[in-house]
Amino acid sequence: MSSTAGEAVAQSGTALSAPLAGFTAVPAALMAIALYCRRRYTPDGAAS
């Protein structure tokens, strides 16, 4: 939706919360998965 000079365009709740989730919750979940995989890895290949 476009706006004219001096008029603010109202954003929906989804438009405001999607970037928040994309920049906080999603990377946090991916990091948790990576840390879990890293914790199970041992240099000699044996699972702990």
C-alpha positions in Angstrom: 0.0 0.0 0.0 1.5 3.4 -0.9 1.1 6.6 0.9 1.3 10.2 0.0 3.6 12.8 1.6 2.9 13.3 5.3 0.5 10.3 5.7 1.5 7.3 7.7 0.3 3.8 6.5 -1.0 1.5 9.2 0.8 -1.8 9.5 -1.0 -5.0 10.3 0.0 -7.0 13.4 1.5 -9.8 11.1 3.6 -7.2 9.3 5.1 -6.1 12.6 5.5 -9.5 14.2 7.0 -11.5 11.2 10.3 -9.6 11.1 10.5 -9.9 14.9 10.2 -13.7 14.7 12.5 -13.8 11.7 15.3 -12.0 13.4 14.9 -13.5 16.9 13.0 -16.7 17.3 14.1 -18.4 14.1 17.9 -17.8 14.5 17.6 -18.9 18.2 15.9 -22.1 17.2 18.6 -22.8 14.5 21.4 -22.1 17.0 19.8 -24.5 19.5 19.7 -27.2 16.9 23.3 -26.5 15.9 24.5 -26.6 19.6 22.6 -29.9 20.1 24.4 -31.4 17.0 27.7 -30.0 18.1 27.3 -31.4 21.6 26.8 -34.9 20.3 29.8 -34.8 18.0 33.1 -36.1 19.1 36.4 -35.9 17.2 36.9 -39.7 17.0 33.3 -40.2 15.7 32.0 -42.1 18.7 28.7 -40.9 20.1 28.7 -40.0 23.7 
